[in-house]
Amino acid sequence: MTSGNWQRPPDEYVRPCAVLNLEEYCPTLADADEWFASATWFHQENLRLHPHGAQVTVELVPEPSNRFDRRAVALDVDGQRCGYLPSSTAERWHDVVAGLTRSGFAVTVGGAIDHRWIKTWAGGDVPVLEIGLVISVPEHEDRIVLAELVGLRAQHDLVVAHLTEDERAEMAEDCWSEYSERLARRLRKLSVFAPGLRWGPKTDELPERVPYWHHAFVRHDVTEARDRAKALRAVRRAVRRRIKLIDAAQRAEARAAAEAARALKQAEAKELLLAGLGASEVTRRTGVSSSTLSRLRREAGFAPVDPATVNAGVAAARIERAYIAYQFRQEGLDRASICRELGLDIQAVKELIADGKFYGDPAGNPERLALALRAAELRASGIVKEEVLAAMEVSRNSALRAFRDCQVPGLLPEGR
């Protein structure tokens, strides 16, 4: 005897009044594959009641007392058993169908009567015409919705809640394969919390008997977590790309603003040059560099400037500012006020005041005067500026200051 000719107890299944047609509620059924039902060979008499090609309504009937397969799902047509779901499919559907049946629904799906030639042990090598039942069932997405609807998810979650953190991690890690013997025993012990999850037959090893839905729900959770992580990574990448685009736009805007500001400064500098102001004064007012001023002068049609003349002009302007700064100081202005008057920082004003004081009374600072005389002697020997600075044998700042001092008109005694 096999599951195919198992005699169902008369009182095991009483057809509920309400009907749930899977074709009406399960969108994935439209794309599901069709296949021949199992064990139709044992039900040829019932199948002969229907002509070849007839479209029939197939009722899914759980058979929990079937001693060959406790998760068997029979296929009835007009109240007569005509076949079974294959065992691998039945383990996925038994608990769902049983749950819907307990909730008062007869579960149905469309099918068709079809003939096929097969070879059986009874016919030997001679093909035998078998009347078959063609059927398809919804895919995983709809099946898991129905499983949650009849409370299988809640029962599974209750079992998982009684597991340790390590046991839950093991379930997640091994959900695509068999669980260990130890974990299977633990789940079996907790099966009292999940009466709707059917265990496999005792003839199988314990890990093989673990209810399908313990695997299915954990797989579903693991897959959803992976999908969420993948979606989150995609969002992060999109946000990073967006930030880069915003940063690039802001940098481009800043560059455009800086370029516009430079253009305004240069236009102002060109106007001042055309008005007859010297290069040093234009630089002080606008901050435009000397190289840019040279370009602006060329663009404005000015004759080329002699570098020596420019340097002399710069030196003369600085000497003048030194006298002015020292005069302001003599008049009682503090350094901050002088900074505002001259448009310079505090360090530059301090140096200008010291220079103005020295220019007014060189003898009052004999050490600085001696350095200026030494710089003048070195210049008179015909060596260049850098050689003068090196020969001074003092710090570079002191040497530069002495080099400037020796060029101040009237500062040094006649003949030096």
C-alpha positions as CSV (number, residue, x, y, z in Angstrom):
1,M,0.0,0.0,0.0
2,T,1.2,3.5,-0.8
3,S,0.0,7.0,-0.1
4,G,-1.8,6.8,-3.4
5,N,-4.4,4.3,-2.3
6,W,-4.5,5.3,1.4
7,Q,-8.1,5.1,2.7
8,R,-9.0,8.4,4.3
9,P,-11.0,8.1,7.5
10,P,-14.6,9.3,6.7
11,D,-14.6,11.9,9.5
12,E,-11.1,13.3,8.8
13,Y,-12.3,15.9,6.3
14,V,-15.7,17.6,6.2
15,R,-15.9,20.0,3.4
16,P,-16.3,23.6,4.8
17,C,-19.2,25.7,3.6
18,A,-17.0,28.6,2.4
19,V,-14.7,28.3,-0.6
20,L,-11.4,30.0,-1.2
21,N,-10.4,29.7,-4.9
22,L,-6.6,30.2,-5.2
23,E,-7.1,31.6,-8.7
24,E,-9.0,34.6,-7.3
25,Y,-6.5,35.5,-4.5
26,C,-3.1,34.4,-5.8
27,P,-1.6,36.5,-8.6
28,T,1.4,34.2,-9.0
29,L,-0.8,31.3,-10.1
30,A,-1.1,32.9,-13.6
31,D,2.6,32.3,-14.3
32,A,3.0,29.0,-12.3
33,D,4.0,25.9,-14.2
34,E,1.5,23.1,-14.9
35,W,2.3,19.5,-14.0
36,F,0.7,16.1,-13.6
37,A,-0.7,15.3,-10.2
38,S,0.9,12.3,-8.4
39,A,-0.7,8.9,-7.7
40,T,-3.4,9.3,-10.4
41,W,-2.7,5.7,-11.4
42,F,-4.6,4.6,-8.3
43,H,-7.6,6.8,-9.1
44,Q,-8.3,6.0,-12.8
45,E,-11.9,5.0,-12.0
46,N,-12.7,8.5,-10.6
47,L,-10.9,10.2,-13.4
48,R,-12.8,8.3,-16.0
49,L,-15.9,10.2,-14.9
50,H,-14.6,13.2,-16.8
51,P,-13.9,13.5,-20.5
52,H,-10.4,14.2,-21.8
53,G,-9.6,17.9,-21.7
54,A,-12.4,18.7,-19.3
55,Q,-11.7,21.7,-17.0
56,V,-12.4,20.8,-13.4
57,T,-12.3,22.4,-10.0
58,V,-9.8,20.6,-7.8
59,E,-10.2,20.7,-4.0
60,L,-7.0,20.5,-1.9
61,V,-7.6,18.2,1.1
62,P,-5.0,17.8,3.9
63,E,-4.5,14.2,5.2
64,P,-2.7,14.5,8.5
65,S,-3.6,10.9,9.4
66,N,-2.0,9.5,6.2
67,R,0.5,7.0,7.6
68,F,2.6,7.2,4.5
69,D,3.0,10.9,4.5
70,R,1.6,13.0,7.4
71,R,1.9,16.1,5.2
72,A,0.0,14.6,2.2
73,V,-2.4,16.8,0.3
74,A,-5.1,15.0,-1.7
75,L,-6.7,16.4,-4.8
76,D,-10.4,15.8,-5.0
77,V,-12.7,16.5,-8.0
78,D,-16.4,16.5,-7.2
79,G,-15.8,14.9,-3.9
80,Q,-13.8,12.0,-5.4
81,R,-10.0,11.7,-4.8
82,C,-8.1,11.8,-8.1
83,G,-4.5,12.3,-7.1
84,Y,-2.1,14.0,-4.7
85,L,0.3,17.0,-4.7
86,P,3.9,15.7,-5.1
87,S,5.5,15.2,-1.7
88,S,8.0,18.0,-2.2
89,T,5.0,20.4,-3.0
90,A,2.7,18.9,-0.3
91,E,5.1,19.7,2.5
92,R,4.9,23.4,1.5
93,W,1.1,23.4,1.2
94,H,-0.2,21.0,3.9
95,D,0.0,23.3,6.8
96,V,-1.5,26.2,4.8
97,V,-4.4,24.1,3.5
98,A,-5.0,22.6,6.9
99,G,-5.1,26.1,8.5
100,L,-7.5,27.4,5.9
101,T,-9.7,24.4,6.4
102,R,-9.8,25.0,10.2
103,S,-10.8,28.6,9.4
104,G,-13.8,27.3,7.5
105,F,-12.6,27.4,3.9
106,A,-12.5,24.7,1.3
107,V,-9.3,25.4,-0.8
108,T,-9.8,25.0,-4.6
109,V,-7.9,25.6,-7.8
110,G,-8.5,25.0,-11.5
111,G,-7.3,21.8,-13.2
112,A,-7.8,19.8,-16.4
113,I,-8.2,16.1,-17.2
114,D,-5.5,14.9,-19.6
115,H,-4.4,11.5,-21.0
116,R,-0.8,10.4,-21.3
117,W,1.0,7.2,-22.2
118,I,3.2,5.8,-19.5
119,K,5.1,2.6,-18.8
120,T,4.2,0.9,-15.6
121,W,5.3,-2.2,-13.8
122,A,2.0,-3.8,-14.7
123,G,2.4,-3.1,-18.4
124,G,6.0,-3.9,-18.8
125,D,7.5,-2.4,-21.9
126,V,4.1,-1.8,-23.4
127,P,2.9,1.8,-22.9
128,V,-0.3,2.1,-21.0
129,L,-2.8,5.0,-21.4
130,E,-3.2,6.8,-18.1
131,I,-5.8,9.4,-17.3
132,G,-4.0,12.2,-15.6
133,L,-4.9,15.4,-13.7
134,V,-3.0,18.6,-14.7
135,I,-2.8,21.2,-12.0
136,S,-0.6,24.2,-10.8
137,V,-0.4,25.9,-7.5
138,P,0.7,29.5,-6.5
139,E,4.3,30.4,-6.1
140,H,6.2,31.2,-2.8
141,E,5.1,34.8,-2.6
142,D,1.4,34.0,-2.3
143,R,2.0,30.8,-0.3
144,I,3.8,32.7,2.5
145,V,1.0,35.4,2.6
146,L,-1.5,32.6,3.1
147,A,0.7,31.0,5.8
148,E,0.9,34.2,7.7
149,L,-2.9,34.7,7.3
150,V,-3.7,31.3,9.0
151,G,-1.3,32.0,11.9
152,L,1.7,29.9,11.0
153,R,4.0,32.8,11.2
154,A,2.8,33.6,14.7
155,Q,3.4,30.0,15.8
156,H,6.9,29.9,14.2
157,D,7.8,33.2,16.0
158,L,6.6,31.9,19.3
159,V,9.0,28.9,18.9
160,V,11.9,31.1,17.9
161,A,11.3,33.4,20.9
162,H,12.1,30.4,23.2
163,L,15.4,29.8,21.4
164,T,18.7,31.2,22.6
165,E,20.6,33.8,20.5
166,D,23.0,31.2,19.3
167,E,20.2,28.9,18.3
168,R,18.5,31.7,16.3
169,A,21.8,32.5,14.6
170,E,22.2,28.8,13.7
171,M,18.7,28.7,12.2
172,A,19.5,31.8,10.1
173,E,22.8,30.3,9.0
174,D,21.4,26.8,8.1
175,C,18.0,27.8,6.8
176,W,18.8,26.7,3.3
177,S,19.8,23.2,4.4
178,E,19.0,20.7,7.1
179,Y,19.3,21.8,10.7
180,S,21.6,19.9,13.1
181,E,20.4,17.1,15.2
182,R,20.7,19.2,18.3
183,L,18.7,22.1,16.9
184,A,16.1,19.7,15.5
185,R,15.6,18.2,19.0
186,R,15.2,21.6,20.4
187,L,12.6,22.6,17.9
188,R,10.8,19.3,18.5
189,K,10.7,20.0,22.2
190,L,9.1,23.4,21.5
191,S,6.6,22.1,18.9
192,V,3.9,22.5,21.5
193,F,3.9,26.2,20.7
194,A,3.3,25.5,17.0
195,P,0.6,22.8,16.6
196,G,-0.1,24.0,13.1
197,L,3.4,23.2,11.8
198,R,3.4,19.5,10.7
199,W,6.5,17.4,11.3
200,G,7.5,14.8,8.8
201,P,7.1,11.0,9.2
202,K,8.9,9.2,12.0
203,T,10.6,7.0,9.4
204,D,12.8,10.0,8.4
205,E,15.8,11.3,10.4
206,L,14.8,14.0,12.9
207,P,16.5,16.9,10.9
208,E,14.5,15.8,7.8
209,R,11.3,16.0,9.8
210,V,11.5,19.6,10.8
211,P,8.4,21.5,9.5
212,Y,9.0,23.2,6.2
213,W,7.7,26.5,7.6
214,H,10.5,26.8,10.2
215,H,12.9,26.9,7.2
216,A,10.6,29.0,5.0
217,F,10.0,31.9,7.4
218,V,13.7,32.1,8.4
219,R,14.6,32.1,4.7
220,H,12.1,34.8,4.1
221,D,13.5,37.0,6.9
222,V,17.1,36.5,5.8
223,T,16.2,37.4,2.2
224,E,14.3,40.4,3.3
225,A,17.2,41.6,5.5
226,R,19.5,41.1,2.6
227,D,17.2,43.0,0.3
228,R,16.9,45.8,2.9
229,A,20.7,46.0,3.2
230,K,21.0,46.0,-0.5
231,A,18.4,48.8,-0.8
232,L,20.1,50.8,1.9
233,R,23.5,50.5,0.1
234,A,21.8,51.7,-3.0
235,V,20.3,54.7,-1.2
236,R,23.7,55.5,0.4
237,R,25.4,55.3,-3.0
238,A,22.7,57.6,-4.5
239,V,23.1,60.0,-1.6
240,R,26.9,60.1,-1.9
241,R,26.5,60.7,-5.6
242,R,24.0,63.5,-4.9
243,I,26.4,65.1,-2.3
244,K,29.2,65.0,-4.8
245,L,27.1,66.7,-7.4
246,I,26.0,69.3,-4.9
247,D,29.6,69.9,-3.8
248,A,30.8,70.1,-7.4
249,A,28.0,72.6,-8.2
250,Q,28.9,74.7,-5.1
251,R,32.6,74.6,-6.0
252,A,31.8,75.7,-9.5
253,E,29.6,78.5,-8.1
254,A,32.4,79.5,-5.8
255,R,34.9,79.5,-8.6
256,A,32.5,81.6,-10.8
257,A,32.0,84.1,-7.9
258,A,35.8,84.3,-7.3
259,E,36.4,84.9,-11.0
260,A,33.7,87.6,-11.1
261,A,35.3,89.3,-8.0
262,R,38.8,89.1,-9.7
263,A,37.3,90.6,-12.8
264,L,35.8,93.5,-10.8
265,K,39.1,94.1,-9.0
266,Q,41.0,94.1,-12.3
267,A,38.5,96.5,-13.8
268,E,38.9,98.8,-10.8
269,A,42.7,98.5,-11.1
270,K,42.6,99.4,-14.8
271,E,40.5,102.4,-14.0
272,L,43.0,103.6,-11.3
273,L,45.9,103.0,-13.7
274,L,44.2,105.1,-16.4
275,A,43.5,107.8,-13.7
276,G,47.3,108.1,-13.3
277,L,47.8,106.3,-9.9
278,G,51.1,104.4,-9.4
279,A,51.3,100.6,-9.4
280,S,52.0,100.4,-5.6
281,E,49.0,102.5,-4.8
282,V,46.8,100.5,-7.1
283,T,48.0,97.3,-5.5
284,R,47.3,98.7,-2.0
285,R,43.8,99.7,-2.9
286,T,42.7,96.7,-5.0
287,G,45.1,93.8,-3.9
288,V,45.8,93.1,-7.6
289,S,49.3,91.6,-8.0
290,S,52.1,93.4,-9.8
291,S,52.2,90.8,-12.6
292,T,48.5,91.3,-13.2
293,L,49.0,95.1,-13.2
294,S,51.7,94.7,-15.8
295,R,49.2,92.8,-18.0
296,L,46.5,95.4,-17.4
297,R,49.0,98.1,-18.3
298,R,49.7,96.3,-21.6
299,E,46.0,95.9,-22.3
300,A,45.4,99.6,-21.6
301,G,48.3,100.5,-24.0
302,F,50.8,101.8,-21.4
303,A,54.4,101.8,-22.3
304,P,56.5,99.0,-20.7
305,V,57.5,99.8,-17.2
306,D,61.2,99.8,-16.3
307,P,61.6,97.4,-13.3
308,A,64.2,99.7,-11.7
309,T,61.7,102.6,-11.9
310,V,59.0,100.4,-10.4
311,N,61.3,99.3,-7.6
312,A,62.3,102.9,-6.9
313,G,58.6,103.9,-6.9
314,V,57.7,101.1,-4.4
315,A,60.6,102.1,-2.2
316,A,59.7,105.8,-2.3
317,A,56.0,104.9,-1.5
318,R,57.1,102.9,1.5
319,I,59.4,105.6,2.8
320,E,56.5,108.1,2.5
321,R,54.2,105.7,4.4
322,A,56.8,105.4,7.1
323,Y,57.1,109.1,7.6
324,I,53.2,109.4,7.6
325,A,52.9,106.5,10.2
326,Y,55.5,108.1,12.4
327,Q,53.8,111.5,12.1
328,F,50.5,110.0,13.1
329,R,52.2,108.4,16.1
330,Q,53.7,111.7,17.1
331,E,50.2,113.2,16.9
332,G,49.0,110.8,19.5
333,L,47.1,108.2,17.3
334,D,47.3,104.6,18.6
335,R,48.4,101.8,16.3
336,A,44.9,100.6,15.6
337,S,43.8,104.0,14.4
338,I,46.9,104.2,12.1
339,C,46.1,100.8,10.7
340,R,42.7,102.1,9.7
341,E,44.1,105.2,8.2
342,L,46.7,103.4,6.1
343,G,44.7,100.2,5.5
344,L,47.5,98.0,6.8
345,D,47.8,95.3,9.5
346,I,49.3,96.0,13.0
347,Q,52.7,94.4,12.2
348,A,53.2,96.5,9.1
349,V,52.3,99.7,11.0
350,K,54.7,98.8,13.8
351,E,57.5,98.4,11.2
352,L,56.6,101.6,9.5
353,I,56.6,103.6,12.7
354,A,60.0,102.2,13.6
355,D,61.3,103.1,10.1
356,G,59.9,106.6,10.2
357,K,61.5,107.2,13.6
358,F,64.9,106.0,12.3
359,Y,64.6,108.0,9.1
360,G,63.9,111.2,11.1
361,D,66.9,110.6,13.5
362,P,69.4,108.0,12.2
363,A,71.9,108.8,14.9
364,G,69.4,107.8,17.5
365,N,69.8,104.1,16.5
366,P,73.6,103.7,15.9
367,E,73.4,99.9,15.4
368,R,70.9,100.2,12.6
369,L,72.8,103.1,11.1
370,A,76.0,101.0,11.1
371,L,74.2,98.2,9.2
372,A,72.9,100.7,6.7
373,L,76.4,102.0,6.1
374,R,77.7,98.5,5.7
375,A,75.0,97.7,3.1
376,A,75.9,100.9,1.2
377,E,79.6,100.0,1.1
378,L,78.8,96.5,-0.2
379,R,76.4,97.9,-2.9
380,A,79.2,100.4,-4.0
381,S,81.5,97.4,-4.5
382,G,79.3,96.3,-7.4
383,I,77.8,93.1,-6.1
384,V,74.2,92.1,-6.5
385,K,71.5,92.2,-3.8
386,E,71.7,88.6,-2.7
387,E,75.4,88.8,-2.4
388,V,75.0,92.0,-0.3
389,L,72.6,90.2,2.0
390,A,74.9,87.2,2.4
391,A,77.9,89.4,3.2
392,M,76.0,91.3,6.0
393,E,76.4,88.3,8.3
394,V,73.1,89.1,10.2
395,S,69.6,87.7,9.9
396,R,68.0,88.0,6.5
397,N,65.3,90.3,7.9
398,S,68.0,92.6,9.4
399,A,70.0,92.5,6.1
400,L,66.9,93.3,4.1
401,R,66.1,96.3,6.4
402,A,69.7,97.6,6.1
403,F,69.5,97.2,2.3
404,R,66.3,99.3,2.3
405,D,67.8,101.9,4.7
406,C,70.8,102.6,2.6
407,Q,68.5,103.6,-0.3
408,V,66.7,106.3,1.7
409,P,67.6,109.7,0.3
410,G,69.6,111.9,2.7
411,L,69.8,109.2,5.4
412,L,73.5,108.4,5.1
413,P,76.4,111.0,5.3
414,E,77.4,112.6,2.0
415,G,79.8,110.4,-0.1
416,R,78.5,107.1,1.3
